[in-house]
Amino acid sequence: MSAQKGRPSLPERRARKGAARFYAVQALFQMEASDVPIGEITRQFEAHRIGAETETETWAEADIPHFRRLIETVVERQAAIDQMTDRALVAKWRIDRIDPTLRAVFRAAGAEMLGAETPARVVISEFVDIVQAFFPEGRETNFVNAVLDHMAREARAEEF
């Protein structure tokens, strides 16, 4: 924490926002893989993962409002986000044919791109970093970068 009014420093705020993105991808994956409603999954993440400590691991603090905003936007606008993703994918590949982790990445990134808070290039970079965490040796990084770039150019043409 910085000395100014107990507010986190800029690097701490960026790290928390990044953690919120990572948790959102995990929560969206869990939502798709289970029959548990997203509201319950969100509560579980907030109660048992985000900022939690166990004997074997410590979960990072996250920007809870950003985490919630991403999840809520995906739930509210999933059809539009999926259509935007479909248009960005190679011909004959629809989002339902994509790995579920990548699908969660595309949905969370698409949700953030539909907002105006974060520049599109930052959104792309942040989610490409998340993909590297899930697929450290795969080609998925370049694939995701290309798809997100296409999505960003559609969602935020004025930034390019």
Secondary structure as GFF3:
##gff-version 3
##sequence-region A 1 160
A	DSSP	alpha_helix	10	33	.	.	.	ID=ss1
A	DSSP	alpha_helix	38	44	.	.	.	ID=ss2
A	DSSP	pi_helix	45	49	.	.	.	ID=ss3
A	DSSP	alpha_helix	64	88	.	.	.	ID=ss4
A	DSSP	three_ten_helix	95	97	.	.	.	ID=ss5
A	DSSP	alpha_helix	100	114	.	.	.	ID=ss6
A	DSSP	alpha_helix	120	134	.	.	.	ID=ss7
A	DSSP	alpha_helix	140	155	.	.	.	ID=ss8
A	DSSP	three_ten_helix	157	159	.	.	.	ID=ss9
###
